[in-house]
Amino acid sequence: MNDQIKTFTFQQSLLILLLVLATIFASLFVLKTEPHIALLICLVLISIIGLLNKFKWKELETGIVQGIQNGIQPIIILALIGVLIGAWMSSGTIPTVMVYALTVINPEYLLMTSLFSCMVISSLVGSSFTTVSTIGVALMGAGMAAGLPIEWVAGAIISGACFGDKMSPMSDTTNFASGVSSVDLFTHIRHMTFTTLPSILIAAVIFFILGRITPIDFTSVDDMKNMISIIESQVNISIITLFSPLIVIILAIKRVAVIPSLVIGIITAGITAIVFQGLMLNEFLAVLQNGTSYSIENEQVSNMLNRGGLQSMMWSISLILIAFAFGGLLHTLSIIPTLLNGLIERIQSKGQLILSTAASSFGVNLLTGEQYLSILIPGQSFKGLYDKIKLDRKYLSRTLEDAGTLLNPLIPWGVSGAFFAQTLGVPVLAFLPFAFFLYLSPIFTVLYGFLSKRV
């Protein structure tokens, strides 16, 4: 950049932020466009503002490309998970879990079962993605069969999956938030219990009440038995099919990198599909590309079983590609650092500091769709201020986790939000009101900041 370039002031950056939010709101809720188009419009608008502010197009283009480069790893992971879901469908893994769930679970307690089973799995593996793409998909099938609102089931699954993503020492975001804040990992986890426990308990109570007050059409129980027989007619149901996800879970516990773990999961699923389900190699490879295509007259079972494949993730991948390009452009224009610096200058108390940290994490999530940046940028920006007002950094690490890790799934173009929506087949805006745990934790964080000196 040359010396003539005009930098944005705090007020100008704030106006740009409001323009972005207004554009997204109008596109999503008034014009009813897909989030891709909303972000593309914002990308064009911000590029024009950058050019008017004497940035060269080459500089803006470089920022966009660098932003996309930062998104390569999550894009690869999303693609592999789409392939893995197809592989586990064809190998019988997910159908087996569906049959077991439909056989054992009482529809009245399906929401509670979904919440707690996902809490357990995610705590073991430390990954909401692994949890949602395995047991989450199966539980969605069970929920559809039981006749429950699918957005309720998705909310319970996502709440449980994100519990472990936040609290497990195996989780990358848990380690990242404590590392960015320079806080001992287990000090960080213990401090998070003050917001996590009340949030998950309230969520559990709500799901229990929803499950009990929802009229269950008990003809659906007979329908579930019929669905089980249809699934069993299409796929060999056996505990053998659970070998592949067991391997993936063991690899996650042993902290093997996620991409090699997913590849091993696909290979082991392929062996199961060919040896145990009788698929030809070319048939299995076709599933990896396009997902399963069982010939089933029952529409509900067909929707449950015909899932996955690389192409199933292209909606999410294209959205994340645009979101990272937009984030790279904002970084080049220094809009996010300007906003954060402006906030820091206005902070006077503990409550204001925690609120500003949470708002900044949410804002970075909103503008970039990137979970790690929502932890890294506010963490680096606010760390010194926590020291200055003598507030223990464990408050910083907890706030970053609550507002960074947990709010990303509530943003349609967030990496987690796009993945959950595509994997479970429920739009973000549909499951958002029912993902209680995800927004209760940040609320408790901010309330404690203003109302309590001890937690």
Residue pairs with C-beta under 8 A, 6 or more apart in sequence:
1 55
1 56
1 59
4 54
5 53
5 54
5 55
6 53
6 54
7 334
7 338
8 16
8 53
8 333
8 334
8 335
8 338
9 338
10 338
10 339
10 341
10 342
13 335
13 338
13 339
13 342
14 339
14 342
16 46
16 49
16 335
17 335
17 339
17 363
17 367
19 45
20 42
20 45
20 46
20 367
21 366
23 38
23 41
23 42
23 45
24 35
24 38
24 39
24 42
27 33
27 35
27 37
27 38
27 41
28 35
28 38
28 412
28 429
35 319
35 412
35 413
36 318
36 319
36 322
36 413
38 413
39 319
39 322
39 323
39 326
39 413
40 322
42 326
43 64
43 322
43 325
43 326
43 329
46 326
46 329
46 330
46 333
47 57
47 60
47 329
49 333
50 59
50 60
50 329
50 332
50 333
51 57
51 60
53 333
55 332
55 333
59 332
60 329
60 332
60 333
62 332
63 328
63 329
63 331
63 332
63 333
64 325
64 328
64 329
64 332
65 325
65 328
66 328
66 331
66 332
67 324
67 325
67 326
67 327
67 328
67 329
67 331
67 368
68 321
68 324
68 325
68 328
70 324
70 327
70 328
70 370
71 320
71 321
71 323
71 324
71 370
71 415
73 259
74 320
74 415
75 317
75 320
75 321
76 259
77 129
77 258
77 259
77 262
78 313
78 316
78 317
78 320
78 415
78 418
78 419
79 310
79 313
79 317
80 259
80 262
80 263
80 266
81 129
81 133
81 262
81 313
81 419
81 423
82 291
82 308
82 309
82 310
82 311
82 312
82 313
82 422
83 262
83 266
83 288
83 308
83 309
83 310
84 133
84 262
84 265
84 266
84 269
84 308
85 94
85 133
85 137
85 291
85 307
85 308
85 309
85 312
85 423
86 287
86 288
86 290
86 291
86 292
86 307
86 308
86 309
86 310
86 312
87 244
87 265
87 266
87 269
87 270
87 273
87 284
87 287
87 288
87 308
88 94
88 134
88 244
88 245
88 265
88 269
88 308
89 95
89 287
89 291
89 292
89 305
89 306
89 307
89 308
90 269
90 273
90 277
90 279
90 283
90 284
90 287
90 292
91 241
91 244
91 269
91 270
91 272
91 273
91 276
91 277
92 235
92 236
92 237
92 238
92 241
92 272
92 273
92 276
92 277
93 134
93 241
93 242
93 244
93 245
93 269
93 272
94 134
94 137
94 138
94 141
94 307
95 231
95 234
95 235
95 237
95 241
95 305
96 235
96 237
96 238
96 239
96 241
96 242
97 134
97 135
97 138
97 242
98 138
98 141
98 142
98 145
98 231
98 304
99 228
99 231
99 232
99 237
101 113
101 138
101 139
101 141
101 142
102 141
102 142
102 145
102 224
102 227
102 228
103 228
105 113
105 142
105 146
107 146
107 147
107 148
107 211
107 216
107 220
107 221
107 224
108 211
108 212
108 214
108 216
109 211
110 139
110 142
110 143
110 146
110 148
110 153
110 211
111 148
111 152
111 153
111 156
111 207
111 208
111 210
111 211
112 156
112 204
112 207
112 208
112 211
113 139
114 139
114 143
114 153
114 156
114 157
114 160
114 207
115 156
115 157
115 159
115 160
115 203
115 204
115 207
116 160
116 204
117 135
117 139
117 160
118 131
118 132
118 135
118 136
118 139
118 156
118 157
118 158
118 159
118 160
118 161
118 163
118 164
119 160
119 163
119 164
119 200
120 164
121 130
121 131
121 134
121 135
121 161
121 164
121 249
122 128
122 130
122 131
122 160
122 161
122 162
122 163
122 164
122 165
122 168
123 163
123 164
123 167
123 168
123 170
124 164
124 168
124 170
124 249
124 252
124 253
125 131
125 164
125 168
125 170
125 249
125 252
125 253
126 164
126 165
126 168
126 169
126 170
126 171
126 172
126 174
126 252
127 164
127 165
127 170
127 171
127 172
127 252
127 258
128 158
128 161
128 162
128 164
128 165
128 409
128 416
128 420
129 258
129 416
129 419
130 248
130 249
130 252
131 157
131 160
131 161
131 164
132 157
132 158
132 161
132 419
132 420
132 423
132 424
133 423
134 245
134 248
136 157
136 158
136 161
136 423
136 424
137 307
137 423
137 424
139 153
139 157
140 150
140 153
140 154
140 157
140 304
140 424
140 425
140 426
141 304
141 305
143 150
143 152
143 153
144 150
144 153
144 300
144 303
144 304
145 220
145 223
145 224
145 227
145 300
145 304
146 216
146 220
146 224
147 216
147 217
147 220
147 223
148 211
148 214
149 214
150 424
150 425
150 426
151 426
151 430
151 431
151 433
151 434
152 207
152 210
152 434
154 420
154 424
154 426
154 430
154 431
154 434
154 435
155 207
155 431
155 433
155 434
155 435
155 436
156 207
156 434
157 424
158 409
158 420
158 424
158 431
158 435
158 438
159 200
159 203
159 435
159 436
159 437
159 438
160 437
162 405
162 406
162 409
162 435
162 437
162 438
163 196
163 200
163 437
164 170
164 171
165 171
165 173
165 174
165 405
166 173
166 174
166 192
166 196
166 401
166 402
166 405
166 406
166 441
167 174
167 189
167 192
167 193
167 196
168 174
169 175
169 185
169 186
169 189
170 252
170 253
170 255
173 371
173 372
173 375
173 401
173 404
173 405
174 185
174 188
174 189
174 401
174 405
175 185
176 372
176 375
176 376
177 188
177 375
177 379
177 397
177 400
177 401
177 404
177 405
178 184
178 185
178 187
178 188
178 189
178 397
180 375
180 376
180 379
180 380
180 383
180 397
180 400
181 188
181 379
181 383
181 393
181 394
181 396
181 397
181 400
182 383
182 393
183 393
183 394
183 396
183 397
187 394
188 394
188 397
188 398
188 401
191 394
191 395
191 397
191 398
192 398
192 401
192 402
194 398
194 444
194 448
194 455
195 398
195 402
195 441
195 442
195 444
195 445
195 448
196 441
198 440
198 444
199 436
199 437
199 440
199 441
199 444
200 437
202 436
202 440
203 436
203 437
203 440
206 436
207 436
226 298
227 298
227 300
227 301
227 304
230 296
230 298
230 301
231 237
231 301
231 304
231 305
234 294
234 296
234 305
235 277
235 294
235 305
236 276
236 277
238 276
240 272
240 276
241 272
241 276
243 268
243 272
244 265
244 268
244 269
244 272
245 265
247 264
247 265
247 268
248 261
248 262
248 264
248 265
251 260
251 261
251 264
252 258
252 261
266 288
270 284
273 279
273 284
273 287
274 280
274 281
274 284
279 287
287 293
287 308
287 309
288 309
288 310
289 309
289 310
289 311
290 309
290 310
290 311
291 306
291 307
291 308
291 309
291 311
291 312
292 305
292 306
292 307
292 308
292 309
293 306
294 302
294 305
294 306
296 302
296 305
296 306
303 425
307 425
312 422
313 422
315 418
315 422
316 418
316 419
316 421
316 422
319 412
319 413
319 418
320 369
320 413
320 415
320 418
322 413
323 368
323 369
323 370
323 413
323 414
323 415
324 368
324 369
324 370
326 367
326 368
326 369
327 367
327 368
327 369
327 370
327 373
330 336
330 367
330 368
335 367
336 363
336 364
336 367
336 368
336 377
337 377
337 381
339 360
339 363
340 360
340 377
340 378
340 381
340 382
341 381
343 356
343 359
343 360
344 356
344 381
344 382
344 385
346 352
346 356
347 353
347 356
347 385
349 389
350 389
350 391
350 395
350 449
350 450
350 453
351 446
351 449
351 450
353 382
353 385
353 386
353 389
353 391
353 449
354 395
354 399
354 445
354 446
354 448
354 449
354 450
355 446
355 449
355 450
356 382
357 378
357 382
357 396
357 399
357 400
357 403
358 399
358 402
358 403
358 442
358 445
358 446
359 403
360 377
360 378
360 381
360 382
361 374
361 375
361 378
361 399
361 400
361 403
361 404
361 407
362 374
362 403
362 407
362 442
364 370
364 373
364 374
364 377
364 378
364 404
365 371
365 374
365 403
365 404
365 407
365 408
365 411
365 414
366 411
368 374
369 408
369 411
369 413
369 414
369 415
369 417
369 418
370 408
370 414
370 415
371 404
371 405
371 408
371 414
371 415
371 416
374 400
374 403
374 404
374 407
374 408
375 400
375 401
375 404
375 405
378 400
378 404
379 396
379 397
379 400
382 396
383 393
383 396
386 392
386 393
386 395
386 396
387 393
395 449
398 445
399 445
399 449
402 441
402 442
402 444
402 445
403 442
403 445
406 437
406 438
406 439
406 441
406 442
407 438
407 439
407 442
408 414
408 415
408 416
408 417
409 416
409 417
409 420
409 428
409 435
409 438
410 417
410 428
410 432
410 435
410 438
410 439
411 417
411 428
412 418
412 421
412 427
412 428
412 429
417 428
418 428
420 426
420 428
420 431
421 427
421 428
421 431
424 431
448 455
